[in-house]
Amino acid sequence: MSFQSTSAPPPPDAPQPPGPLPLLVLLDPAAREADGEAVRIARDVLTGGADVKVVVPESAAELERVLSHRGRRRPVVVGSDLALQRVVQVLHQQGELANCPVGLVPVGQGRELALARSLGVPVQPVAAARAVLTGSPRSFGLLLDDGDGVVLGEVRIPGRAQGHSGGWRSLWAKLIAAEQVDPHGEWLRVEADGRPLGGADRPPRLVALRLPAGSTAAEVVVRPAGPGRTLLRVRASSVTVAGRTFGYEADGCPAGPVPTRTWTAQPSAWGLLLPAT
């Protein structure tokens, strides 16, 4: 881990000038490789407007240690959606998430910033850094699984129970593959708030769930097996999926395999700094 404080602290008896809280800038190592110029611009803007300490955590343990010793500093992530998710996960585990709005300067390519865009974070480094300095916290919900894992975006589950295959294809490829599986194979079981979705005559092939902004219940979409079947759409506070074993994607990252998993909606669970309106 490396870090750099960009300004010396004032003497103990010096008056505290008004302005933003001091910042702990968590620089994802992958961000410098993806776009070093964007990282440099973000640092220049942030250090020009606040007392900033830049840290480059190189392991999960270092990230946990830095966040636990941040003091009054507000965490600011410079990196991809995955980097943001990791920081939110640690803050949740430390019991600090609800009281600690997070800043984000997105750095990455394509799908790596899909969540940031959906949350309303500017994708340009100058605009994103200014939002950190002058923006306002906005509350968002998340999905919390029974393994204490947080999901900020979406969960996608292939509909046939299976072990983790070690690589994930696009959703379109999954939809094609779903039509080619053995119809006599073992299927997943899905319950929304304790109510089964589908039935023996239409077992689910694909399941997706997310917590829309401002909602208190998860949106669940199930694609039943068989041609011409209509998508099932419901809202639920808790969703349980079970099968022999199955892998899934959470925020675009592979997880599992597990025999069962329950996700619970957690409205207004965390805050993100967004441009003031």
C-alpha positions in Angstrom: 0.0 0.0 0.0 1.2 3.5 -0.7 -0.2 6.8 0.4 0.4 10.5 0.1 -1.0 13.4 2.1 -1.3 16.4 -0.2 -1.5 19.1 2.5 0.0 19.6 5.9 -2.4 19.8 8.8 -2.9 23.2 10.4 -1.5 24.0 13.9 -3.7 22.7 16.7 -4.8 26.2 17.7 -5.5 27.4 14.2 -9.1 28.2 13.3 -10.7 25.6 11.0 -11.7 27.2 7.7 -15.1 26.4 6.2 -15.1 23.9 3.4 -15.5 20.2 2.5 -14.5 17.5 4.9 -11.0 16.0 4.4 -11.0 13.2 1.9 -9.5 9.7 1.8 -9.0 9.1 -1.9 -8.9 5.3 -2.5 -7.1 4.9 -5.8 -7.7 1.5 -7.4 -4.4 0.3 -8.9 -6.2 -0.9 -12.0 -7.5 2.7 -12.6 -3.9 4.0 -13.3 -3.5 1.3 -15.9 -6.8 1.9 -17.5 -6.5 5.7 -17.7 -3.6 7.4 -16.0 -4.5 10.8 -17.3 -8.0 10.7 -15.9 -6.5 9.7 -12.5 -4.1 12.6 -12.6 -6.9 15.1 -13.5 -9.1 13.8 -10.7 -6.3 14.1 -8.1 -5.5 17.6 -9.2 -9.1 18.8 -8.9 -9.6 17.0 -5.5 -6.4 18.3 -4.0 -7.2 21.8 -5.2 -10.4 21.8 -3.2 -9.8 19.8 0.0 -7.4 18.3 2.4 -6.7 15.0 0.6 -4.9 11.8 1.5 -4.4 9.5 -1.4 -4.1 5.7 -0.7 -3.5 2.9 -3.1 -4.7 -0.3 -1.3 -3.1 -3.4 -2.9 -5.2 -6.0 -1.0 -8.5 -6.5 0.7 -6.8 -6.5 4.1 -5.1 -3.1 3.3 -8.4 -1.6 2.2 -10.1 -2.7 5.4 -7.3 -1.3 7.5 -7.3 2.0 5.8 -11.0 2.5 6.0 -11.1 1.5 9.7 -8.4 4.3 10.4 -9.8 7.0 8.2 -11.0 9.3 11.1 -13.1 12.1 9.7 -12.0 11.6 6.2 -14.7 10.9 3.6 -13.9 8.0 1.3 -13.6 8.8 -2.4 -13.2 5.9 -4.9 -11.2 6.5 -8.0 -11.8 3.5 -10.2 -14.5 1.2 -11.6 -17.8 -0.1 -10.4 -16.0 -3.0 -8.9 -13.8 -0.7 -6.8 -16.9 1.1 -5.5 -18.6 -2.2 -4.6 -15.5 -3.3 -2.6 -15.4 -0.1 -0.6 -19.2 -0.2 0.1 -18.8 -3.9 1.1 -16.1 -3.0 3.7 -18.0 -0.1 5.1 -21.0 -2.3 5.5 -19.0 -4.9 7.3 -17.5 -2.2 9.6 -21.0 -0.9 10.4 -20.2 2.5 8.9 -22.1 2.5 5.7 -25.2 4.3 6.7 -23.4 7.3 8.1 -20.6 7.6 5.6 -21.5 8.9 2.1 -19.0 7.9 -0.5 -17.6 9.8 -3.5 -16.8 8.3 -6.8 -14.6 9.3 -9.8 -15.3 6.7 -12.4 -12.2 5.4 -14.2 -12.5 2.4 -16.5 -13.9 1.1 -19.8 -17.3 0.3 -21.1 -19.2 -2.1 -18.8 -16.9 -1.3 -16.0 -18.7 2.0 -15.4 -22.3 0.8 -16.1 -23.3 1.1 -12.5 -21.7 4.6 -12.1 -23.7 5.8 -15.1 -27.0 4.3 -13.8 -26.4 6.0 -10.4 -26.0 9.5 -12.0 -22.3 9.9 -11.4 -20.6 12.1 -14.1 -18.2 10.0 -16.2 -15.8 12.9 -16.9 -13.1 13.1 -14.3 -13.4 16.9 -13.7 -17.1 16.8 -13.3 -17.0 13.8 -11.1 -14.3 15.3 -8.8 -16.2 18.5 -8.5 -19.3 16.6 -7.5 -17.3 15.1 -4.7 -16.2 18.5 -3.5 -19.5 20.4 -3.9 -22.2 17.8 -4.4 -24.8 16.4 -2.0 -25.3 12.9 -0.7 -28.1 11.0 -2.2 -29.4 7.8 -0.6 -29.6 4.5 -2.5 -30.7 1.0 -1.6 -28.9 -2.2 -2.0 -29.5 -6.0 -1.9 -28.0 -7.8 1.0 -27.5 -11.6 0.7 -27.5 -14.1 3.6 -23.7 -14.4 3.3 -23.4 -10.6 4.2 -22.6 -9.7 0.6 -23.9 -6.4 -0.8 -25.2 -5.8 -4.3 -25.4 -2.3 -5.6 -26.7 -3.1 -9.1 -28.1 -6.4 -10.3 -28.1 -10.1 -9.6 -28.3 -12.5 -12.6 -28.7 -16.2 -12.2 -28.6 -18.8 -15.0 -31.9 -20.7 -14.7 -30.5 -24.3 -14.7 -28.8 -25.4 -11.5 -25.1 -25.9 -12.2 -21.6 -25.4 -10.7 -19.6 -22.3 -11.5 -18.2 -22.7 -14.9 -15.3 -20.2 -14.4 -16.4 -17.7 -17.0 -19.5 -15.8 -17.9 -21.0 -15.0 -21.3 -23.2 -12.2 -22.3 -26.9 -12.3 -21.3 -27.8 -12.8 -25.0 -25.6 -15.9 -25.1 -27.2 -17.1 -21.9 -30.6 -16.7 -23.3 -29.6 -18.8 -26.3 -28.0 -21.5 -24.2 -31.1 -21.6 -22.0 -33.1 -22.8 -24.9 -30.7 -25.7 -25.5 -30.5 -27.3 -22.1 -31.9 -30.7 -21.3 -35.6 -30.1 -20.4 -35.4 -33.0 -17.9 -32.6 -31.5 -15.9 -32.9 -30.1 -12.4 -34.1 -26.5 -12.2 -33.8 -23.8 -9.7 -36.6 -22.9 -7.3 -37.4 -19.2 -6.7 -39.5 -17.7 -3.9 -40.5 -14.1 -3.5 -41.5 -13.2 0.1 -42.1 -16.9 0.6 -44.3 -17.4 -2.4 -43.0 -19.7 -5.1 -42.6 -18.2 -8.6 -43.5 -20.4 -11.5 -44.3 -24.1 -10.8 -43.5 -27.6 -11.9 -44.9 -26.9 -15.3 -42.7 -23.8 -15.9 -39.4 -24.0 -13.9 -37.3 -20.9 -14.2 -34.4 -20.7 -16.6 -33.1 -17.2 -15.9 -33.6 -15.0 -12.8 -32.6 -11.3 -12.4 -33.2 -9.0 -9.5 -32.4 -5.5 -8.5 -33.5 -2.7 -6.2 -34.7 0.3 -8.2 -33.7 3.7 -7.0 -36.3 5.0 -4.5 -38.0 1.6 -4.1 -38.4 -0.4 -0.9 -38.8 -3.7 -2.7 -36.7 -5.6 -5.2 -37.8 -6.0 -8.8 -37.6 -9.7 -9.8 -37.8 -11.0 -13.3 -38.0 -14.7 -14.0 -37.9 -16.4 -17.4 -39.8 -19.7 -17.3 -38.7 -22.7 -19.3 -40.4 -23.5 -22.6 -41.0 -21.6 -25.8 -43.5 -18.7 -25.7 -43.6 -18.3 -22.0 -44.2 -14.8 -20.6 -41.6 -13.3 -18.3 -42.8 -13.2 -14.7 -42.3 -9.8 -13.0 -42.9 -9.2 -9.3 -41.7 -7.0 -6.5 -40.6 -8.5 -3.2 -38.7 -7.6 0.0 -36.9 -11.0 0.1 -36.0 -13.4 -2.7 -34.7 -16.9 -2.2 -33.2 -19.1 -5.0 -32.4 -22.8 -4.3 -31.1 -25.7 -6.3 -28.5 -28.4 -6.2 -25.7 -25.8 -6.8 -25.7 -22.7 -8.9 -23.4 -19.8 -9.8 -24.6 -16.3 -10.3 -23.4 -12.8 -11.2 -23.6 -10.0 -8.6 -22.7 -6.5 -9.9 -21.2 -8.3 -12.9 -18.8 -10.5 -10.9 -19.1 -14.3 -10.7 -20.1 -15.8 -7.4 -20.9 -19.2 -6.0 -21.6 -22.0 -6.5 -24.1 -22.2 -3.6 -27.1 -24.5 -2.9 -29.3 -21.6 -1.8 -29.1 -17.9 -1.5 -31.5 -15.2 -0.1 -31.3 -11.5 -1.1 -33.1 -8.9 1.1 -33.9 -5.3 0.0 -32.2 -2.7 2.1 -33.7 0.7 1.2 -31.7 3.9 1.8 -28.7 1.8 3.0 -25.9 4.0 1.7 -25.1 7.4 0.3 -23.3 8.6 -2.8 -22.1 12.2 -3.5 -23.8 13.5 -6.7 -23.9 16.9 -8.4 -26.0 19.4 -6.5 -29.3 20.1 -8.3 
